[in-house]
Amino acid sequence: MARGALPGVLLVQKVSSTRTFARVAPRLVPAVDRAVHRLTRGRVLLSARMLPGVVLTARGARSGLARRTPLACMPEGADAASWLLVGSNFGRADHPAWTANLLAHPDAEVSWKGRDIPVTARLLAGAERDAAWQAVLVFWPPYATYQARIEREIRLFRITRR
């Protein structure tokens, strides 16, 4: 995404790296995405205009209730047989709740381009995580800024079709 990126994408990358964005975006972006996704019956995800996105439906870690979360993703392969999900939480100190949900209940579902797809999530570690993290940084450089301003290691998941 970064190489040869359009000026609008570069502007979004710069804005999304700011601390102000990190304070506002976690409330605003998912709420708008959920509403538009619902109104268009899964055909439109506004944030996906800049980055590919899915709506993850996972069971709550404690409640067991279905939780729907719009997320940016990095599709892997031409047919998107798998995706990388980055638990950046916009560079905030805490892990996002959806990552705890996937750790507790790795079988989930994603809405991808209007289709609901059953998936299994796996937290990446070691060399596999390192390689995936480098690919994610090329795809969306602001993740490096998020990681630099927090002490926790950003969780990185690979989700694959079941």
N, C-alpha and C positions, 0 to 999 in steps of 0.2 A: 504494500500500500504506500509506503513512504517514497520509494523511488519513482520519479516522474509524477508525483502526486499533483493533482490539480490545486490551484491557489486556494480554493474554498476548503479543501481537505487540510491543507497546511494551516490555515487559519483555525479550523476546528481543533487540530492537534495542539496548537499553541494555547488556545483558550481552555481546552480540556486538561491541560497540565497545571492550571492555576489553582491555588488554594481556595479561591472564591468558588470556582466551579465545583471543587470537591465538597464544599459546604452545601451548595444549592442542588446540584445534580442528583444526589441519591434520593431526594424526595420528588423532584420535578420530572426527571426523565422517565423513570419507571411508571409513574402515574399516567403521564401522557401516552406512553407506549401501550400500556394496558387498555386504556380507553379507546384509542384508535384501532388497536388489534381487535378488540371486541366489536366495535362498530362496523369494521370491514370484514367481519367473520374470518379473521386470520389472514387476510390477503395483504395487509399493510402493517408495517412496523416502522414508525417514523425514524427511529434512530438507525435503522438499517439503510437509510439513504446515504449514510457516511461509512458505516461499517456493517458487515453482514450481522444478522441477529436472529436469535431464536427466542421463543417464549418457553422457558423451562417450567414444567409442572413436576414438582417433587413433593413427597410427603414430609411434613414438618418433623424435625428431629425429635421433639418432645410430644407434640400434639398428634402426630400421625395424619393430620389433615392436609389436603392438597393445597399447595402453595404455588401460585403462578408468578414467575419473575421474568420480565424481559431482560435479555442479556446480549451484549455483543459477543460474537464468537469468531473463531477462525476455522472455516471449513477446511478439511483435509481431503485431498483427492478430488478428481473431476466430478465425481458423483456424490460428493459429501457423504462418504461412508462413515466418517467420524468428524468430530469438531473438537477444538480446544476451547475451554471456558476458563477465563482468568478471574480469580477472586480478588480483584484489585480494590474493590470498594472505593473507587475514585481516589485512591491514595490516603484513605482514612486509617486510623490506628487499628480498628477491629476488623476481623474477618467478616465478610458479609454472611447473613443468616443462611442463604441458599447453599453455602459451602458445607455448613454443619448438617443441613438436610441431606445433601448427597453423601456425606460420610456415614450418616446413620442409615440411609435408605438409598443405595446406589441405583436401584431400578427406578427409572423416571420416564418422562415423555417430553419431547420437544415439538413445538410447532415450527416448522421450517417451510417457508414459502407456501403457507396455507395448508400444509399437510401435517397431521399428527403422527409422530414416529416414536415408537417405544425404544428406549435407549438404556444403556448401563454406563454408569460413570465410574471412573477410576482416578484416584489422586496420583499424580505423577511424582516420582522421587528420583534422586540420583542422576545418573547420566541421561536417562530418558527425559527427565524434567529439564535438565540443562539444555539439551538439544531443542526441546519444544519451546523453552523460554527464549532462546536465540531467534527462533522462527517467529515467535510472537512479537519480539522487539522490532524485527524488520517489518512485520505486518502493521504494527501500530506503535511507533516510538514513544508516545507518552507513558506507556507502562513503565519505562525505565525511570521516569520522573516520579511516578507513584511509589515505586520500590525504594528510591533514594530517600524519600522523606518519612518512611516508616521503618520500624525495627522488625516487625514480623516478616516472615517470608510469605510472599503472595502465593496462595494456593492455586495450582494449575491442574485442571481436570481434562482428561480425554473422555469424551462420550462417544459410544459406538452404538450402532443400530443393533437391536436384539432380534 
